Amino acid sequence: MVMAAADADAKRKRRKRKRSKAVPALTKKGLPNVQAKAAIVIDVNSGEELYAKKADAVRKIASTGKIFVAMVVRNHNIDLTALTKMKKIDLRYAKGGARSRLRLHHKFRNLDLLRAMLISSDNRACTALGRAIGLSPKQLVREMNKLAKSMGLKKTKFTNPSGLRGNVSTARELAKSLHKAMLDPLLAKIMGTREVSVRSIHKKRPRSITYRNTNVSLRTSRHRVTGGKTGFTRAAGHCLIITAELRGRELAMVFLGTKGKLTRFADFNRVARWMLRRRNKTPRM
């Protein structure tokens, strides 16, 4: 009984310490207390910059760069109904990332591969989508860089289709890129999907797979989130690019390099709350 009481007391103390470390919503200057290493908030219609924190610093971007894979294959008029078979090269390029549910030798509709890549960030889908439009992984990377250059993105560079290694950009350039991706109705619909089920084609063991969006804010926030993409590697930290409608304004937000998995979503909530009561100022850090 004594030991049980001591354990309960210790748990209460740990919870109390945890609550005491809660991040304040605002800084002493009245700005959103963003924990990300770099961030930006932009009104995509007017181009007005509403908040910026090291927005031009070049950083690793992890899987947020997958929106470029999506834009490239869409620019190549990918056949969404055609089937693409998962091959060993897809496993090789996805090695070191999160567990994939796209099994070797199974076939998937290209539309479902886009869903797997953008909703659940499945790394094997990237090279498979490139192959669906006749591009090797290296050719796909070249096309991603070509697209970035055509968009005037001087600091965005790709070396890997999935973002597991090497890809870099800035918060500002990612906000511009996300806005462009969201102008494609199909990509916007996919990135705004909370959950979807897809089915593989296989002679012996076809599989049904349910993908849940890794963008927690899309699923749980009380604010109107319209789309976005998450990313994580040890080098990049936890990243989030996200679009939302607040006060009738269409906003693109980018949060790069948070330490905690949920901190990027908390950053979004802090900015959203601040936006709902802000004055017309453009703070910088």
C-alpha positions as a printed NumPy array, in Angstrom:
array([[  0.   ,   0.   ,   0.   ],
       [  2.833,   2.381,   0.909],
       [  4.619,   1.668,  -2.347],
       [  1.419,   2.152,  -4.363],
       [  0.817,   5.498,  -2.68 ],
       [  4.404,   6.551,  -3.4  ],
       [  4.068,   5.575,  -7.068],
       [  0.833,   7.537,  -7.371],
       [  2.464,  10.563,  -5.761],
       [  5.421,  10.332,  -8.148],
       [  3.071,  10.192, -11.145],
       [  1.231,  13.301,  -9.932],
       [  4.508,  15.157,  -9.58 ],
       [  5.574,  14.146, -13.112],
       [  2.243,  15.344, -14.546],
       [  2.59 ,  18.619, -12.637],
       [  6.109,  19.166, -14.016],
       [  4.893,  18.391, -17.512],
       [  2.052,  20.918, -17.215],
       [  4.447,  23.554, -15.885],
       [  6.547,  23.203, -19.044],
       [  3.657,  23.989, -21.373],
       [  4.679,  26.399, -24.128],
       [  2.996,  29.827, -23.855],
       [  0.84 ,  30.699, -26.867],
       [  2.534,  34.074, -27.347],
       [  5.984,  35.551, -26.825],
       [  6.548,  38.603, -24.626],
       [  6.27 ,  40.687, -27.802],
       [  2.82 ,  39.294, -28.503],
       [  3.895,  37.08 , -31.4  ],
       [  2.95 ,  33.427, -31.825],
       [  5.442,  31.379, -29.845],
       [  6.529,  29.221, -32.776],
       [  8.956,  26.47 , -31.772],
       [  9.994,  25.508, -35.304],
       [ 13.49 ,  26.527, -36.393],
       [ 12.053,  28.254, -39.462],
       [  8.499,  29.268, -40.323],
       [  6.334,  31.501, -42.467],
       [  2.667,  32.4  , -42.868],
       [  1.498,  33.891, -46.176],
       [ -1.849,  35.052, -47.54 ],
       [ -1.708,  33.231, -50.873],
       [ -4.163,  35.55 , -52.618],
       [ -2.613,  38.893, -51.698],
       [  0.933,  37.613, -51.21 ],
       [  1.057,  39.368, -47.836],
       [  3.578,  37.941, -45.407],
       [  1.889,  37.696, -42.026],
       [  4.608,  36.022, -39.995],
       [  8.202,  34.992, -40.662],
       [ 10.941,  33.317, -38.668],
       [ 14.206,  32.59 , -40.49 ],
       [ 12.042,  32.088, -43.571],
       [ 14.981,  32.214, -45.989],
       [ 17.27 ,  29.835, -44.119],
       [ 18.107,  26.734, -46.146],
       [ 17.044,  23.593, -44.291],
       [ 16.45 ,  19.884, -44.905],
       [ 12.77 ,  19.379, -45.754],
       [ 12.243,  15.594, -45.499],
       [  8.983,  14.33 , -47.035],
       [  7.412,  17.757, -47.566],
       [  9.266,  17.709, -50.889],
       [  7.027,  14.883, -52.084],
       [  4.657,  17.553, -53.39 ],
       [  7.223,  18.037, -56.168],
       [  6.966,  14.362, -57.135],
       [  3.207,  14.848, -57.324],
       [  3.468,  17.984, -59.447],
       [  5.995,  16.39 , -61.819],
       [  3.871,  13.306, -62.51 ],
       [  0.781,  15.462, -62.981],
       [  2.681,  17.669, -65.434],
       [  3.532,  14.479, -67.343],
       [ -0.166,  13.591, -67.587],
       [  0.096,  10.409, -65.557],
       [ -2.666,   7.883, -66.272],
       [ -4.438,   7.72 , -62.922],
       [ -6.291,   4.499, -63.741],
       [ -3.241,   2.569, -64.963],
       [ -1.562,   0.022, -62.704],
       [  2.05 ,   0.181, -61.525],
       [  3.803,  -2.807, -60.01 ],
       [  5.996,  -2.42 , -56.946],
       [  9.585,  -3.453, -57.663],
       [ 12.795,  -3.986, -55.712],
       [ 14.112,  -0.59 , -56.779],
       [ 11.214,   1.009, -54.873],
       [ 12.246,  -0.863, -51.735],
       [ 15.865,   0.151, -52.219],
       [ 15.135,   3.87 , -52.529],
       [ 12.767,   3.754, -49.531],
       [ 15.29 ,   1.993, -47.301],
       [ 15.824,   3.751, -43.99 ],
       [ 12.412,   5.399, -43.954],
       [  9.142,   4.564, -42.249],
       [  7.559,   1.175, -42.854],
       [  5.798,   0.933, -46.211],
       [  2.539,  -0.886, -46.823],
       [  3.069,  -1.112, -50.589],
       [  4.143,  -4.709, -50.942],
       [  6.648,  -5.993, -53.474],
       [  5.042,  -7.443, -56.663],
       [  1.639,  -5.948, -55.846],
       [  0.065,  -3.582, -58.378],
       [ -1.677,  -0.327, -57.514],
       [ -3.597,   2.278, -59.44 ],
       [ -1.473,   5.37 , -59.937],
       [ -4.187,   7.405, -58.227],
       [ -3.795,   5.211, -55.152],
       [ -0.019,   5.612, -55.241],
       [ -0.509,   9.38 , -55.186],
       [ -2.813,   8.93 , -52.2  ],
       [ -0.311,   6.687, -50.408],
       [  2.473,   9.208, -50.991],
       [  0.626,  12.393, -50.028],
       [ -1.702,  11.114, -47.294],
       [  0.539,   8.608, -45.532],
       [  3.935,   9.678, -46.928],
       [  4.734,   6.2  , -48.245],
       [  8.289,   6.361, -49.593],
       [  7.957,   3.462, -52.042],
       [  5.276,   5.337, -53.965],
       [  7.704,   8.031, -55.171],
       [  9.891,   5.948, -57.464],
       [  6.892,   3.876, -58.567],
       [  5.082,   7.045, -59.681],
       [  8.205,   8.158, -61.531],
       [  8.34 ,   4.798, -63.322],
       [  4.668,   5.194, -64.257],
       [  5.613,   8.199, -66.412],
       [  8.765,   6.56 , -67.76 ],
       [ 11.331,   8.144, -65.432],
       [ 14.099,   6.459, -63.475],
       [ 14.702,   7.734, -59.918],
       [ 17.579,   9.938, -61.144],
       [ 15.48 ,  11.3  , -63.995],
       [ 12.648,  12.013, -61.569],
       [ 15.011,  14.018, -59.356],
       [ 16.161,  16.001, -62.397],
       [ 12.549,  16.786, -63.256],
       [ 11.899,  17.909, -59.674],
       [ 14.875,  20.281, -59.866],
       [ 13.764,  21.532, -63.264],
       [ 10.312,  22.295, -61.889],
       [ 11.791,  24.147, -58.906],
       [ 13.943,  26.235, -61.248],
       [ 10.963,  27.062, -63.471],
       [  9.139,  28.324, -60.377],
       [ 12.015,  30.676, -59.53 ],
       [ 13.   ,  28.701, -56.419],
       [ 16.718,  29.401, -56.098],
       [ 17.326,  27.59 , -52.815],
       [ 15.26 ,  24.434, -53.399],
       [ 17.399,  21.44 , -54.416],
       [ 16.565,  17.74 , -54.691],
       [ 18.873,  14.72 , -54.607],
       [ 16.349,  12.036, -53.597],
       [ 12.736,  11.395, -54.703],
       [ 11.32 ,  10.697, -51.235],
       [ 13.261,  13.22 , -49.156],
       [ 14.957,  10.64 , -46.958],
       [ 18.311,  12.186, -47.835],
       [ 19.585,  15.533, -49.039],
       [ 16.608,  17.607, -50.201],
       [ 16.659,  21.244, -49.056],
       [ 14.552,  24.384, -49.35 ],
       [ 13.383,  27.351, -47.291],
       [ 10.127,  28.055, -45.5  ],
       [  9.345,  30.821, -47.999],
       [  9.958,  28.684, -51.074],
       [  7.996,  25.762, -49.634],
       [  4.996,  28.034, -48.985],
       [  5.066,  29.086, -52.639],
       [  5.412,  25.451, -53.738],
       [  2.537,  24.256, -51.583],
       [  0.27 ,  26.969, -52.984],
       [  1.108,  25.858, -56.525],
       [  0.423,  22.21 , -55.676],
       [ -2.913,  23.129, -54.107],
       [ -3.986,  24.855, -57.333],
       [ -4.258,  21.363, -58.845],
       [ -7.768,  20.217, -57.839],
       [ -6.734,  16.558, -57.64 ],
       [ -3.692,  17.187, -55.447],
       [ -5.706,  19.554, -53.262],
       [ -8.393,  16.914, -52.83 ],
       [ -5.858,  14.239, -51.897],
       [ -3.978,  16.449, -49.426],
       [ -7.296,  17.414, -47.877],
       [ -8.378,  13.78 , -47.394],
       [ -8.433,  12.572, -43.812],
       [ -8.575,   8.84 , -44.526],
       [ -8.808,   6.609, -47.59 ],
       [ -8.82 ,   2.886, -48.391],
       [ -7.022,   1.46 , -51.407],
       [ -6.724,  -2.072, -52.762],
       [ -3.772,  -3.793, -54.376],
       [ -3.97 ,  -6.113, -57.376],
       [ -2.319,  -9.477, -56.804],
       [ -3.085, -12.98 , -58.089],
       [ -2.939, -14.712, -54.718],
       [ -3.154, -12.115, -51.962],
       [ -4.687,  -8.755, -52.874],
       [ -4.619,  -6.346, -49.958],
       [ -6.927,  -3.646, -48.671],
       [ -5.02 ,  -0.768, -47.064],
       [ -6.425,   2.141, -45.086],
       [ -4.295,   5.269, -45.05 ],
       [ -4.805,   7.92 , -42.366],
       [ -3.484,  11.403, -43.035],
       [ -0.286,  12.174, -41.133],
       [ -1.392,  15.825, -40.964],
       [ -2.892,  15.725, -37.459],
       [ -4.268,  19.27 , -37.766],
       [ -6.376,  18.199, -40.745],
       [ -8.008,  15.513, -38.617],
       [ -8.322,  17.258, -35.268],
       [ -8.076,  21.049, -35.485],
       [-11.153,  23.206, -34.941],
       [ -9.769,  25.523, -37.631],
       [-10.529,  24.965, -41.322],
       [ -7.486,  23.072, -42.618],
       [ -7.615,  22.451, -46.369],
       [ -4.447,  20.459, -47.029],
       [ -0.75 ,  20.025, -46.446],
       [  2.087,  17.55 , -46.005],
       [  4.261,  16.367, -43.136],
       [  7.855,  15.222, -43.087],
       [ 10.498,  13.881, -40.739],
       [ 14.114,  12.798, -40.754],
       [ 16.652,  13.176, -37.971],
       [ 18.474,  15.807, -40.016],
       [ 15.341,  17.796, -40.857],
       [ 13.422,  17.382, -37.626],
       [  9.641,  17.347, -37.752],
       [  8.226,  19.463, -40.586],
       [  4.78 ,  20.64 , -41.655],
       [  3.501,  22.549, -44.666],
       [ -0.187,  23.339, -44.338],
       [ -2.98 ,  25.399, -45.887],
       [ -5.949,  26.774, -43.98 ],
       [ -8.762,  29.299, -44.23 ],
       [ -8.89 ,  31.817, -41.378],
       [-11.069,  34.916, -41.328],
       [-11.889,  34.291, -44.965],
       [ -8.211,  34.339, -45.953],
       [ -6.42 ,  31.462, -47.66 ],
       [ -3.133,  30.911, -45.866],
       [ -0.059,  28.814, -46.537],
       [  2.027,  28.009, -43.455],
       [  5.361,  26.258, -43.145],
       [  7.01 ,  24.97 , -39.962],
       [ 10.447,  23.371, -40.318],
       [ 12.613,  21.625, -37.76 ],
       [ 10.559,  21.13 , -34.608],
       [ 11.923,  18.731, -31.99 ],
       [  8.65 ,  17.092, -30.99 ],
       [  6.359,  15.172, -33.316],
       [  3.288,  17.142, -32.222],
       [  5.045,  20.504, -31.815],
       [  4.579,  21.419, -35.493],
       [  0.808,  21.023, -35.096],
       [  0.894,  23.026, -31.873],
       [  2.777,  25.718, -33.819],
       [ -0.061,  25.777, -36.333],
       [ -2.618,  26.162, -33.539],
       [ -0.626,  28.964, -31.911],
       [ -0.424,  30.846, -35.217],
       [ -4.111,  30.241, -35.964],
       [ -5.206,  31.603, -32.579],
       [ -2.928,  34.608, -32.991],
       [ -4.25 ,  35.21 , -36.513],
       [ -7.823,  35.373, -35.276],
       [ -6.994,  38.347, -33.07 ],
       [ -3.984,  39.96 , -34.729],
       [ -3.569,  43.508, -35.963],
       [ -2.339,  44.329, -39.444],
       [  1.372,  43.946, -38.801],
       [  4.064,  41.792, -40.369],
       [  6.304,  40.512, -37.551],
       [  9.726,  39.086, -38.274],
       [ 12.228,  37.161, -36.245]])
